[in-house]
Amino acid sequence: MTDPEAKPLLAPAKVNLALHVTGRRDDGYHLLDSLVVFADIGDRVQVTPAGEWSLTVSGPRAAGVPTDESNLCLKAARFAGTPVAIHLEKHLPSEAGIGGGSSDAAAVLRGIAALGTPIPKGTEQLGADVPVCLTPRAARMQGVGEHVSPVTTLPPLPALLVNPGRPVATPAVFKQLETRDNPEMGPLPERLRDPEEAALYLSSLRNDLEGPAMALEPAIGAALSALGALPLCLLARMSGSGASCFALFPTQEAARTAGRMLSAAHPDWWVCDTVLS
Ligand code: C5P
């Protein structure tokens, strides 16, 4: 049983503002150069000491989330070596490019660390996004996800997150990539003062997985077009390997208004306004 008194940890949504695929290792894994930020919304994870490993799931997006050993939360807890009872309150869409699995797993590891077991090295083996999610703050992620360095360049970014409700398998997207040795992001600017300046800079970067993912799932193209057409949208791009996309706005009010318009036009899409930092 999980302890109802234990404080839940936020496992925030992760967003790749840019994701360059810069090469491929001999084992088939791709080398990445990505600028990652986190939302102020996410899943909630409760971790309590227990005699054996267990996982329960609740929340608005719990349907279809496995509670067996295939769940990354349990894999992470076993990786840390400490038996715990985990309760996951699911708010984020799964397999959606915004870190549903990785951010949950990282929160489990943070919870276990708070109980006294240090986080083991090599967490990228659990998932490429787990290391960056261990400290959910703006960061540049390189290698296959194991090199993480904090980034202080960015202002808080009012944004909309959108998922058109179609799961996309990450390996299939990587397989679809034609060019695997794209240029790195280059040095980041020292400081971007506001969302307009940030969006202008980000428009010089890319998500190299966007084209391949759109080819597999046309709903991504529809989401990007719909975001791009919203009033005051500064930039619309896919996150991770999709299918979730984000759009940046000058103010939170503009993001909220745009979110209401998008939800009305596409009631079946998951739409959420947030601030990325
Ligand atoms: O680590 P994650 O679970 O996100 O990876 C899922 C799959 O995506 C991997 O099995 C691999 O096929 C592909 N991948 C990759 N290079 C990366 C990350 C993932 O080729 N850096």
Residues whose N, C-alpha, C, O or C-beta is under 5 A from the ligand:
A	BS01	C5P	G28 Y29 H30 L126 G127 A128 V144 T170 P171 F174
